[in-house]
Amino acid sequence: MYTYTAKIVRWVDGDTLVLDIDLGFHVFRQERIRLARINAPELNSKIPFQVRKAKHARATGSKAFPKGSVVTVHTAKNKIDMYARYIAEVECGEINISDYLLAQGCVKELK
């Protein structure tokens, strides 16, 4: 398990973030991170209701954890999804972002 400090650059959708990750020694890397254990509706759905739910999930995350928020990223070396995004647990202070979005009811838990 690897742990990094990062800043939120932007929310892509309800379960994907772009983070500016501090790798140490003044080295930073922007990376798309998929939040672990959750699945949000897709923004590019052809069903208008799904698009509204997807926008709500993204807005909920970006309101609670706005651009520039400092977060802690916990990931493993080989935890990558089919879109080459790292799958990670992301925390802002003591709050796990995946748990927060689940509690708000705007995403579903992966099983």
Backbone as XML, in Angstrom:
<?xml version="1.0"?>
<chain id="A" units="angstrom">
  <residue number="1" name="MET">
    <atom name="N" x="0.856" y="-1.173" z="0.000"/>
    <atom name="CA" x="0.000" y="0.000" z="0.000"/>
    <atom name="C" x="0.901" y="1.236" z="0.000"/>
  </residue>
  <residue number="2" name="TYR">
    <atom name="N" x="0.568" y="2.195" z="-0.849"/>
    <atom name="CA" x="1.315" y="3.436" z="-0.948"/>
    <atom name="C" x="0.421" y="4.590" z="-0.518"/>
  </residue>
  <residue number="3" name="THR">
    <atom name="N" x="1.007" y="5.579" z="0.149"/>
    <atom name="CA" x="0.263" y="6.733" z="0.629"/>
    <atom name="C" x="0.928" y="8.009" z="0.126"/>
  </residue>
  <residue number="4" name="TYR">
    <atom name="N" x="0.122" y="8.899" z="-0.453"/>
    <atom name="CA" x="0.621" y="10.157" z="-0.995"/>
    <atom name="C" x="-0.284" y="11.292" z="-0.549"/>
  </residue>
  <residue number="5" name="THR">
    <atom name="N" x="0.269" y="12.488" z="-0.553"/>
    <atom name="CA" x="-0.507" y="13.700" z="-0.365"/>
    <atom name="C" x="-0.775" y="14.280" z="-1.741"/>
  </residue>
  <residue number="6" name="ALA">
    <atom name="N" x="-1.967" y="14.827" z="-1.940"/>
    <atom name="CA" x="-2.325" y="15.363" z="-3.249"/>
    <atom name="C" x="-3.302" y="16.515" z="-3.093"/>
  </residue>
  <residue number="7" name="LYS">
    <atom name="N" x="-3.504" y="17.248" z="-4.202"/>
    <atom name="CA" x="-4.520" y="18.297" z="-4.264"/>
    <atom name="C" x="-5.503" y="17.942" z="-5.365"/>
  </residue>
  <residue number="8" name="ILE">
    <atom name="N" x="-6.764" y="18.231" z="-5.121"/>
    <atom name="CA" x="-7.782" y="17.982" z="-6.137"/>
    <atom name="C" x="-7.661" y="19.043" z="-7.225"/>
  </residue>
  <residue number="9" name="VAL">
    <atom name="N" x="-7.492" y="18.596" z="-8.464"/>
    <atom name="CA" x="-7.451" y="19.493" z="-9.616"/>
    <atom name="C" x="-8.862" y="19.689" z="-10.147"/>
  </residue>
  <residue number="10" name="ARG">
    <atom name="N" x="-9.603" y="18.567" z="-10.304"/>
    <atom name="CA" x="-10.995" y="18.655" z="-10.741"/>
    <atom name="C" x="-11.684" y="17.316" z="-10.557"/>
  </residue>
  <residue number="11" name="TRP">
    <atom name="N" x="-13.015" y="17.373" z="-10.544"/>
    <atom name="CA" x="-13.850" y="16.181" z="-10.514"/>
    <atom name="C" x="-14.226" y="15.859" z="-11.952"/>
  </residue>
  <residue number="12" name="VAL">
    <atom name="N" x="-13.939" y="14.659" z="-12.424"/>
    <atom name="CA" x="-14.318" y="14.235" z="-13.769"/>
    <atom name="C" x="-15.773" y="13.804" z="-13.763"/>
  </residue>
  <residue number="13" name="ASP">
    <atom name="N" x="-16.123" y="12.932" z="-12.824"/>
    <atom name="CA" x="-17.509" y="12.526" z="-12.606"/>
    <atom name="C" x="-17.646" y="12.157" z="-11.136"/>
  </residue>
  <residue number="14" name="GLY">
    <atom name="N" x="-18.690" y="11.450" z="-10.782"/>
    <atom name="CA" x="-18.942" y="11.168" z="-9.372"/>
    <atom name="C" x="-17.983" y="10.210" z="-8.707"/>
  </residue>
  <residue number="15" name="ASP">
    <atom name="N" x="-17.212" y="9.468" z="-9.492"/>
    <atom name="CA" x="-16.267" y="8.516" z="-8.889"/>
    <atom name="C" x="-14.850" y="8.634" z="-9.442"/>
  </residue>
  <residue number="16" name="THR">
    <atom name="N" x="-14.562" y="9.713" z="-10.159"/>
    <atom name="CA" x="-13.228" y="9.907" z="-10.737"/>
    <atom name="C" x="-12.749" y="11.330" z="-10.492"/>
  </residue>
  <residue number="17" name="LEU">
    <atom name="N" x="-11.508" y="11.442" z="-10.034"/>
    <atom name="CA" x="-10.888" y="12.736" z="-9.754"/>
    <atom name="C" x="-9.595" y="12.870" z="-10.535"/>
  </residue>
  <residue number="18" name="VAL">
    <atom name="N" x="-9.209" y="14.101" z="-10.825"/>
    <atom name="CA" x="-7.862" y="14.382" z="-11.301"/>
    <atom name="C" x="-7.141" y="14.995" z="-10.108"/>
  </residue>
  <residue number="19" name="LEU">
    <atom name="N" x="-6.040" y="14.371" z="-9.712"/>
    <atom name="CA" x="-5.278" y="14.829" z="-8.555"/>
    <atom name="C" x="-3.866" y="15.220" z="-8.972"/>
  </residue>
  <residue number="20" name="ASP">
    <atom name="N" x="-3.322" y="16.223" z="-8.287"/>
    <atom name="CA" x="-1.919" y="16.595" z="-8.438"/>
    <atom name="C" x="-1.203" y="15.948" z="-7.257"/>
  </residue>
  <residue number="21" name="ILE">
    <atom name="N" x="-0.541" y="14.832" z="-7.518"/>
    <atom name="CA" x="0.013" y="13.994" z="-6.463"/>
    <atom name="C" x="1.471" y="14.367" z="-6.187"/>
  </residue>
  <residue number="22" name="ASP">
    <atom name="N" x="1.781" y="14.549" z="-4.907"/>
    <atom name="CA" x="3.141" y="14.843" z="-4.469"/>
    <atom name="C" x="3.875" y="13.515" z="-4.297"/>
  </residue>
  <residue number="23" name="LEU">
    <atom name="N" x="4.829" y="13.242" z="-5.198"/>
    <atom name="CA" x="5.590" y="11.999" z="-5.143"/>
    <atom name="C" x="6.822" y="12.099" z="-4.255"/>
  </residue>
  <residue number="24" name="GLY">
    <atom name="N" x="7.114" y="13.289" z="-3.768"/>
    <atom name="CA" x="8.281" y="13.507" z="-2.929"/>
    <atom name="C" x="9.403" y="14.163" z="-3.717"/>
  </residue>
  <residue number="25" name="PHE">
    <atom name="N" x="10.346" y="14.780" z="-3.026"/>
    <atom name="CA" x="11.499" y="15.435" z="-3.643"/>
    <atom name="C" x="11.074" y="16.461" z="-4.698"/>
  </residue>
  <residue number="26" name="HIS">
    <atom name="N" x="9.992" y="17.193" z="-4.426"/>
    <atom name="CA" x="9.470" y="18.239" z="-5.306"/>
    <atom name="C" x="9.058" y="17.703" z="-6.675"/>
  </residue>
  <residue number="27" name="VAL">
    <atom name="N" x="8.610" y="16.464" z="-6.716"/>
    <atom name="CA" x="8.107" y="15.849" z="-7.947"/>
    <atom name="C" x="6.601" y="15.681" z="-7.797"/>
  </residue>
  <residue number="28" name="PHE">
    <atom name="N" x="5.852" y="16.238" z="-8.760"/>
    <atom name="CA" x="4.400" y="16.157" z="-8.762"/>
    <atom name="C" x="3.933" y="15.521" z="-10.056"/>
  </residue>
  <residue number="29" name="ARG">
    <atom name="N" x="2.815" y="14.802" z="-9.988"/>
    <atom name="CA" x="2.257" y="14.156" z="-11.172"/>
    <atom name="C" x="0.737" y="14.266" z="-11.119"/>
  </residue>
  <residue number="30" name="GLN">
    <atom name="N" x="0.150" y="14.721" z="-12.224"/>
    <atom name="CA" x="-1.307" y="14.726" z="-12.308"/>
    <atom name="C" x="-1.770" y="13.363" z="-12.780"/>
  </residue>
  <residue number="31" name="GLU">
    <atom name="N" x="-2.756" y="12.821" z="-12.095"/>
    <atom name="CA" x="-3.226" y="11.464" z="-12.387"/>
    <atom name="C" x="-4.735" y="11.397" z="-12.185"/>
  </residue>
  <residue number="32" name="ARG">
    <atom name="N" x="-5.404" y="10.639" z="-13.053"/>
    <atom name="CA" x="-6.829" y="10.349" z="-12.875"/>
    <atom name="C" x="-6.953" y="9.205" z="-11.889"/>
  </residue>
  <residue number="33" name="ILE">
    <atom name="N" x="-7.739" y="9.410" z="-10.855"/>
    <atom name="CA" x="-7.906" y="8.410" z="-9.804"/>
    <atom name="C" x="-9.374" y="8.014" z="-9.729"/>
  </residue>
  <residue number="34" name="ARG">
    <atom name="N" x="-9.614" y="6.712" z="-9.744"/>
    <atom name="CA" x="-10.975" y="6.171" z="-9.565"/>
    <atom name="C" x="-11.148" y="5.873" z="-8.083"/>
  </residue>
  <residue number="35" name="LEU">
    <atom name="N" x="-12.219" y="6.386" z="-7.493"/>
    <atom name="CA" x="-12.476" y="6.134" z="-6.076"/>
    <atom name="C" x="-12.841" y="4.669" z="-5.866"/>
  </residue>
  <residue number="36" name="ALA">
    <atom name="N" x="-12.235" y="4.052" z="-4.877"/>
    <atom name="CA" x="-12.432" y="2.634" z="-4.597"/>
    <atom name="C" x="-13.821" y="2.381" z="-4.032"/>
  </residue>
  <residue number="37" name="ARG">
    <atom name="N" x="-14.359" y="1.199" z="-4.332"/>
    <atom name="CA" x="-15.575" y="0.643" z="-3.746"/>
    <atom name="C" x="-16.876" y="1.282" z="-4.202"/>
  </residue>
  <residue number="38" name="ILE">
    <atom name="N" x="-16.849" y="2.284" z="-5.090"/>
    <atom name="CA" x="-18.098" y="2.924" z="-5.490"/>
    <atom name="C" x="-18.237" y="2.993" z="-7.007"/>
  </residue>
  <residue number="39" name="ASN">
    <atom name="N" x="-19.474" y="3.204" z="-7.456"/>
    <atom name="CA" x="-19.754" y="3.400" z="-8.864"/>
    <atom name="C" x="-20.823" y="4.487" z="-8.985"/>
  </residue>
  <residue number="40" name="ALA">
    <atom name="N" x="-20.502" y="5.512" z="-9.777"/>
    <atom name="CA" x="-21.444" y="6.601" z="-10.011"/>
    <atom name="C" x="-22.052" y="6.448" z="-11.398"/>
  </residue>
  <residue number="41" name="PRO">
    <atom name="N" x="-23.240" y="7.006" z="-11.612"/>
    <atom name="CA" x="-23.829" y="6.980" z="-12.950"/>
    <atom name="C" x="-22.904" y="7.683" z="-13.961"/>
  </residue>
  <residue number="42" name="GLU">
    <atom name="N" x="-23.026" y="7.288" z="-15.220"/>
    <atom name="CA" x="-22.162" y="7.825" z="-16.270"/>
    <atom name="C" x="-22.704" y="9.135" z="-16.830"/>
  </residue>
  <residue number="43" name="LEU">
    <atom name="N" x="-21.816" y="10.102" z="-17.025"/>
    <atom name="CA" x="-22.203" y="11.388" z="-17.596"/>
    <atom name="C" x="-22.587" y="11.289" z="-19.067"/>
  </residue>
  <residue number="44" name="ASN">
    <atom name="N" x="-22.045" y="10.309" z="-19.771"/>
    <atom name="CA" x="-22.306" y="10.186" z="-21.204"/>
    <atom name="C" x="-23.440" y="9.209" z="-21.517"/>
  </residue>
  <residue number="45" name="SER">
    <atom name="N" x="-24.319" y="8.982" z="-20.567"/>
    <atom name="CA" x="-25.462" y="8.096" z="-20.772"/>
    <atom name="C" x="-26.455" y="8.728" z="-21.750"/>
  </residue>
  <residue number="46" name="LYS">
    <atom name="N" x="-27.187" y="7.889" z="-22.438"/>
    <atom name="CA" x="-28.228" y="8.372" z="-23.351"/>
    <atom name="C" x="-29.553" y="8.595" z="-22.624"/>
  </residue>
  <residue number="47" name="ILE">
    <atom name="N" x="-29.607" y="8.207" z="-21.354"/>
    <atom name="CA" x="-30.827" y="8.355" z="-20.548"/>
    <atom name="C" x="-30.712" y="9.646" z="-19.725"/>
  </residue>
  <residue number="48" name="PRO">
    <atom name="N" x="-31.571" y="10.634" z="-19.979"/>
    <atom name="CA" x="-31.463" y="11.929" z="-19.286"/>
    <atom name="C" x="-31.470" y="11.827" z="-17.762"/>
  </residue>
  <residue number="49" name="PHE">
    <atom name="N" x="-32.262" y="10.904" z="-17.216"/>
    <atom name="CA" x="-32.308" y="10.742" z="-15.761"/>
    <atom name="C" x="-30.939" y="10.311" z="-15.222"/>
  </residue>
  <residue number="50" name="GLN">
    <atom name="N" x="-30.256" y="9.414" z="-15.928"/>
    <atom name="CA" x="-28.921" y="8.965" z="-15.503"/>
    <atom name="C" x="-27.914" y="10.113" z="-15.560"/>
  </residue>
  <residue number="51" name="VAL">
    <atom name="N" x="-28.026" y="10.958" z="-16.579"/>
    <atom name="CA" x="-27.126" y="12.119" z="-16.695"/>
    <atom name="C" x="-27.352" y="13.075" z="-15.531"/>
  </residue>
  <residue number="52" name="ARG">
    <atom name="N" x="-28.612" y="13.303" z="-15.158"/>
    <atom name="CA" x="-28.903" y="14.168" z="-14.005"/>
    <atom name="C" x="-28.321" y="13.588" z="-12.720"/>
  </residue>
  <residue number="53" name="LYS">
    <atom name="N" x="-28.468" y="12.266" z="-12.538"/>
    <atom name="CA" x="-27.890" y="11.612" z="-11.352"/>
    <atom name="C" x="-26.372" y="11.727" z="-11.357"/>
  </residue>
  <residue number="54" name="ALA">
    <atom name="N" x="-25.758" y="11.590" z="-12.531"/>
    <atom name="CA" x="-24.296" y="11.696" z="-12.645"/>
    <atom name="C" x="-23.829" y="13.110" z="-12.302"/>
  </residue>
  <residue number="55" name="LYS">
    <atom name="N" x="-24.528" y="14.107" z="-12.791"/>
    <atom name="CA" x="-24.168" y="15.494" z="-12.486"/>
    <atom name="C" x="-24.357" y="15.795" z="-11.005"/>
  </residue>
  <residue number="56" name="HIS">
    <atom name="N" x="-25.401" y="15.210" z="-10.409"/>
    <atom name="CA" x="-25.635" y="15.394" z="-8.972"/>
    <atom name="C" x="-24.489" y="14.771" z="-8.161"/>
  </residue>
  <residue number="57" name="ALA">
    <atom name="N" x="-24.052" y="13.580" z="-8.538"/>
    <atom name="CA" x="-22.945" y="12.923" z="-7.824"/>
    <atom name="C" x="-21.673" y="13.761" z="-7.910"/>
  </residue>
  <residue number="58" name="ARG">
    <atom name="N" x="-21.372" y="14.270" z="-9.114"/>
    <atom name="CA" x="-20.173" y="15.102" z="-9.278"/>
    <atom name="C" x="-20.299" y="16.393" z="-8.473"/>
  </residue>
  <residue number="59" name="ALA">
    <atom name="N" x="-21.470" y="17.017" z="-8.502"/>
    <atom name="CA" x="-21.673" y="18.270" z="-7.760"/>
    <atom name="C" x="-21.568" y="18.047" z="-6.254"/>
  </residue>
  <residue number="60" name="THR">
    <atom name="N" x="-22.095" y="16.925" z="-5.777"/>
    <atom name="CA" x="-22.010" y="16.610" z="-4.347"/>
    <atom name="C" x="-20.552" y="16.474" z="-3.917"/>
  </residue>
  <residue number="61" name="GLY">
    <atom name="N" x="-19.765" y="15.754" z="-4.703"/>
    <atom name="CA" x="-18.344" y="15.586" z="-4.383"/>
    <atom name="C" x="-17.581" y="16.892" z="-4.465"/>
  </residue>
  <residue number="62" name="SER">
    <atom name="N" x="-17.822" y="17.667" z="-5.521"/>
    <atom name="CA" x="-17.046" y="18.897" z="-5.696"/>
    <atom name="C" x="-17.452" y="19.995" z="-4.700"/>
  </residue>
  <residue number="63" name="LYS">
    <atom name="N" x="-18.678" y="19.922" z="-4.192"/>
    <atom name="CA" x="-19.087" y="20.896" z="-3.172"/>
    <atom name="C" x="-18.443" y="20.574" z="-1.823"/>
  </residue>
  <residue number="64" name="ALA">
    <atom name="N" x="-18.426" y="19.292" z="-1.464"/>
    <atom name="CA" x="-17.850" y="18.886" z="-0.177"/>
    <atom name="C" x="-16.318" y="18.907" z="-0.204"/>
  </residue>
  <residue number="65" name="PHE">
    <atom name="N" x="-15.748" y="18.581" z="-1.368"/>
    <atom name="CA" x="-14.294" y="18.501" z="-1.515"/>
    <atom name="C" x="-13.903" y="19.277" z="-2.769"/>
  </residue>
  <residue number="66" name="PRO">
    <atom name="N" x="-13.848" y="20.620" z="-2.668"/>
    <atom name="CA" x="-13.639" y="21.441" z="-3.861"/>
    <atom name="C" x="-12.211" y="21.381" z="-4.401"/>
  </residue>
  <residue number="67" name="LYS">
    <atom name="N" x="-12.070" y="21.941" z="-5.592"/>
    <atom name="CA" x="-10.765" y="22.063" z="-6.242"/>
    <atom name="C" x="-9.784" y="22.715" z="-5.269"/>
  </residue>
  <residue number="68" name="GLY">
    <atom name="N" x="-8.580" y="22.169" z="-5.170"/>
    <atom name="CA" x="-7.565" y="22.704" z="-4.268"/>
    <atom name="C" x="-7.533" y="22.045" z="-2.910"/>
  </residue>
  <residue number="69" name="SER">
    <atom name="N" x="-8.524" y="21.213" z="-2.587"/>
    <atom name="CA" x="-8.531" y="20.516" z="-1.299"/>
    <atom name="C" x="-7.347" y="19.557" z="-1.223"/>
  </residue>
  <residue number="70" name="VAL">
    <atom name="N" x="-6.708" y="19.526" z="-0.065"/>
    <atom name="CA" x="-5.592" y="18.612" z="0.157"/>
    <atom name="C" x="-6.154" y="17.282" z="0.633"/>
  </residue>
  <residue number="71" name="VAL">
    <atom name="N" x="-5.754" y="16.210" z="-0.028"/>
    <atom name="CA" x="-6.254" y="14.875" z="0.286"/>
    <atom name="C" x="-5.088" y="13.916" z="0.474"/>
  </residue>
  <residue number="72" name="THR">
    <atom name="N" x="-5.397" y="12.768" z="1.060"/>
    <atom name="CA" x="-4.442" y="11.682" z="1.208"/>
    <atom name="C" x="-4.916" y="10.532" z="0.335"/>
  </residue>
  <residue number="73" name="VAL">
    <atom name="N" x="-4.008" y="9.990" z="-0.473"/>
    <atom name="CA" x="-4.336" y="8.924" z="-1.415"/>
    <atom name="C" x="-3.669" y="7.639" z="-0.946"/>
  </residue>
  <residue number="74" name="HIS">
    <atom name="N" x="-4.462" y="6.567" z="-0.835"/>
    <atom name="CA" x="-3.941" y="5.243" z="-0.481"/>
    <atom name="C" x="-4.192" y="4.322" z="-1.670"/>
  </residue>
  <residue number="75" name="THR">
    <atom name="N" x="-3.141" y="3.815" z="-2.265"/>
    <atom name="CA" x="-3.304" y="2.942" z="-3.425"/>
    <atom name="C" x="-2.286" y="1.812" z="-3.384"/>
  </residue>
  <residue number="76" name="ALA">
    <atom name="N" x="-2.534" y="0.811" z="-4.202"/>
    <atom name="CA" x="-1.612" y="-0.314" z="-4.336"/>
    <atom name="C" x="-0.997" y="-0.261" z="-5.728"/>
  </residue>
  <residue number="77" name="LYS">
    <atom name="N" x="0.129" y="-0.897" z="-5.897"/>
    <atom name="CA" x="0.879" y="-0.834" z="-7.148"/>
    <atom name="C" x="0.085" y="-1.316" z="-8.356"/>
  </residue>
  <residue number="78" name="ASN">
    <atom name="N" x="-0.645" y="-2.397" z="-8.235"/>
    <atom name="CA" x="-1.323" y="-3.001" z="-9.378"/>
    <atom name="C" x="-2.824" y="-2.771" z="-9.398"/>
  </residue>
  <residue number="79" name="LYS">
    <atom name="N" x="-3.322" y="-1.808" z="-8.656"/>
    <atom name="CA" x="-4.758" y="-1.529" z="-8.630"/>
    <atom name="C" x="-5.093" y="-0.515" z="-9.711"/>
  </residue>
  <residue number="80" name="ILE">
    <atom name="N" x="-5.282" y="-1.002" z="-10.945"/>
    <atom name="CA" x="-5.595" y="-0.145" z="-12.087"/>
    <atom name="C" x="-6.834" y="-0.711" z="-12.771"/>
  </residue>
  <residue number="81" name="ASP">
    <atom name="N" x="-7.757" y="0.176" z="-13.187"/>
    <atom name="CA" x="-8.963" y="-0.299" z="-13.878"/>
    <atom name="C" x="-8.722" y="-0.370" z="-15.386"/>
  </residue>
  <residue number="82" name="MET">
    <atom name="N" x="-9.762" y="-0.717" z="-16.132"/>
    <atom name="CA" x="-9.613" y="-0.924" z="-17.569"/>
    <atom name="C" x="-9.350" y="0.362" z="-18.345"/>
  </residue>
  <residue number="83" name="TYR">
    <atom name="N" x="-9.518" y="1.518" z="-17.715"/>
    <atom name="CA" x="-9.222" y="2.799" z="-18.356"/>
    <atom name="C" x="-7.880" y="3.365" z="-17.894"/>
  </residue>
  <residue number="84" name="ALA">
    <atom name="N" x="-7.056" y="2.542" z="-17.277"/>
    <atom name="CA" x="-5.713" y="2.894" z="-16.796"/>
    <atom name="C" x="-5.741" y="3.941" z="-15.683"/>
  </residue>
  <residue number="85" name="ARG">
    <atom name="N" x="-6.830" y="3.965" z="-14.910"/>
    <atom name="CA" x="-6.898" y="4.846" z="-13.745"/>
    <atom name="C" x="-6.519" y="4.031" z="-12.512"/>
  </residue>
  <residue number="86" name="TYR">
    <atom name="N" x="-5.753" y="4.644" z="-11.616"/>
    <atom name="CA" x="-5.469" y="3.985" z="-10.350"/>
    <atom name="C" x="-6.740" y="3.971" z="-9.515"/>
  </residue>
  <residue number="87" name="ILE">
    <atom name="N" x="-6.992" y="2.853" z="-8.862"/>
    <atom name="CA" x="-8.124" y="2.734" z="-7.947"/>
    <atom name="C" x="-7.578" y="2.977" z="-6.553"/>
  </residue>
  <residue number="88" name="ALA">
    <atom name="N" x="-8.149" y="3.954" z="-5.849"/>
    <atom name="CA" x="-7.556" y="4.357" z="-4.578"/>
    <atom name="C" x="-8.617" y="4.780" z="-3.573"/>
  </residue>
  <residue number="89" name="GLU">
    <atom name="N" x="-8.259" y="4.648" z="-2.319"/>
    <atom name="CA" x="-9.026" y="5.238" z="-1.226"/>
    <atom name="C" x="-8.486" y="6.652" z="-1.067"/>
  </residue>
  <residue number="90" name="VAL">
    <atom name="N" x="-9.371" y="7.636" z="-1.084"/>
    <atom name="CA" x="-8.957" y="9.036" z="-0.974"/>
    <atom name="C" x="-9.651" y="9.632" z="0.243"/>
  </residue>
  <residue number="91" name="GLU">
    <atom name="N" x="-8.862" y="10.283" z="1.100"/>
    <atom name="CA" x="-9.389" y="10.884" z="2.323"/>
    <atom name="C" x="-9.072" y="12.368" z="2.351"/>
  </residue>
  <residue number="92" name="CYS">
    <atom name="N" x="-10.032" y="13.131" z="2.835"/>
    <atom name="CA" x="-9.836" y="14.558" z="3.058"/>
    <atom name="C" x="-9.991" y="14.769" z="4.556"/>
  </residue>
  <residue number="93" name="GLY">
    <atom name="N" x="-8.888" y="15.007" z="5.225"/>
    <atom name="CA" x="-8.913" y="15.038" z="6.690"/>
    <atom name="C" x="-9.205" y="13.643" z="7.199"/>
  </residue>
  <residue number="94" name="GLU">
    <atom name="N" x="-10.252" y="13.512" z="7.996"/>
    <atom name="CA" x="-10.650" y="12.209" z="8.526"/>
    <atom name="C" x="-11.778" y="11.572" z="7.716"/>
  </residue>
  <residue number="95" name="ILE">
    <atom name="N" x="-12.209" y="12.229" z="6.634"/>
    <atom name="CA" x="-13.371" y="11.760" z="5.870"/>
    <atom name="C" x="-12.918" y="11.004" z="4.629"/>
  </residue>
  <residue number="96" name="ASN">
    <atom name="N" x="-13.371" y="9.767" z="4.510"/>
    <atom name="CA" x="-13.127" y="8.986" z="3.300"/>
    <atom name="C" x="-14.152" y="9.441" z="2.264"/>
  </residue>
  <residue number="97" name="ILE">
    <atom name="N" x="-13.683" y="9.877" z="1.099"/>
    <atom name="CA" x="-14.578" y="10.443" z="0.091"/>
    <atom name="C" x="-15.575" y="9.402" z="-0.417"/>
  </residue>
  <residue number="98" name="SER">
    <atom name="N" x="-15.152" y="8.166" z="-0.608"/>
    <atom name="CA" x="-16.074" y="7.112" z="-1.048"/>
    <atom name="C" x="-17.197" y="6.921" z="-0.037"/>
  </residue>
  <residue number="99" name="ASP">
    <atom name="N" x="-16.840" y="6.852" z="1.248"/>
    <atom name="CA" x="-17.844" y="6.687" z="2.303"/>
    <atom name="C" x="-18.802" y="7.877" z="2.343"/>
  </residue>
  <residue number="100" name="TYR">
    <atom name="N" x="-18.270" y="9.074" z="2.156"/>
    <atom name="CA" x="-19.109" y="10.274" z="2.164"/>
    <atom name="C" x="-20.136" y="10.225" z="1.036"/>
  </residue>
  <residue number="101" name="LEU">
    <atom name="N" x="-19.684" y="9.898" z="-0.176"/>
    <atom name="CA" x="-20.606" y="9.843" z="-1.317"/>
    <atom name="C" x="-21.643" y="8.735" z="-1.152"/>
  </residue>
  <residue number="102" name="LEU">
    <atom name="N" x="-21.250" y="7.618" z="-0.550"/>
    <atom name="CA" x="-22.215" y="6.550" z="-0.263"/>
    <atom name="C" x="-23.263" y="7.030" z="0.735"/>
  </residue>
  <residue number="103" name="ALA">
    <atom name="N" x="-22.818" y="7.726" z="1.782"/>
    <atom name="CA" x="-23.741" y="8.227" z="2.800"/>
    <atom name="C" x="-24.715" y="9.260" z="2.225"/>
  </residue>
  <residue number="104" name="GLN">
    <atom name="N" x="-24.280" y="10.012" z="1.227"/>
    <atom name="CA" x="-25.141" y="11.009" z="0.585"/>
    <atom name="C" x="-26.140" y="10.361" z="-0.370"/>
  </residue>
  <residue number="105" name="GLY">
    <atom name="N" x="-25.921" y="9.095" z="-0.717"/>
    <atom name="CA" x="-26.842" y="8.365" z="-1.576"/>
    <atom name="C" x="-26.732" y="8.658" z="-3.055"/>
  </residue>
  <residue number="106" name="CYS">
    <atom name="N" x="-25.632" y="9.259" z="-3.467"/>
    <atom name="CA" x="-25.506" y="9.626" z="-4.890"/>
    <atom name="C" x="-24.646" y="8.645" z="-5.688"/>
  </residue>
  <residue number="107" name="VAL">
    <atom name="N" x="-24.080" y="7.642" z="-5.037"/>
    <atom name="CA" x="-23.327" y="6.585" z="-5.724"/>
    <atom name="C" x="-23.743" y="5.240" z="-5.138"/>
  </residue>
  <residue number="108" name="LYS">
    <atom name="N" x="-23.374" y="4.183" z="-5.843"/>
    <atom name="CA" x="-23.656" y="2.831" z="-5.359"/>
    <atom name="C" x="-22.365" y="2.149" z="-4.972"/>
  </residue>
  <residue number="109" name="GLU">
    <atom name="N" x="-22.480" y="1.223" z="-4.020"/>
    <atom name="CA" x="-21.314" y="0.460" z="-3.577"/>
    <atom name="C" x="-21.068" y="-0.691" z="-4.540"/>
  </residue>
  <residue number="110" name="LEU">
    <atom name="N" x="-19.805" y="-0.858" z="-4.920"/>
    <atom name="CA" x="-19.426" y="-2.013" z="-5.749"/>
    <atom name="C" x="-19.317" y="-3.236" z="-4.867"/>
  </residue>
  <residue number="111" name="LYS">
    <atom name="N" x="-19.734" y="-4.368" z="-5.398"/>
    <atom name="CA" x="-19.660" y="-5.602" z="-4.611"/>
    <atom name="C" x="-18.824" y="-6.614" z="-5.320"/>
  </residue>
</chain>
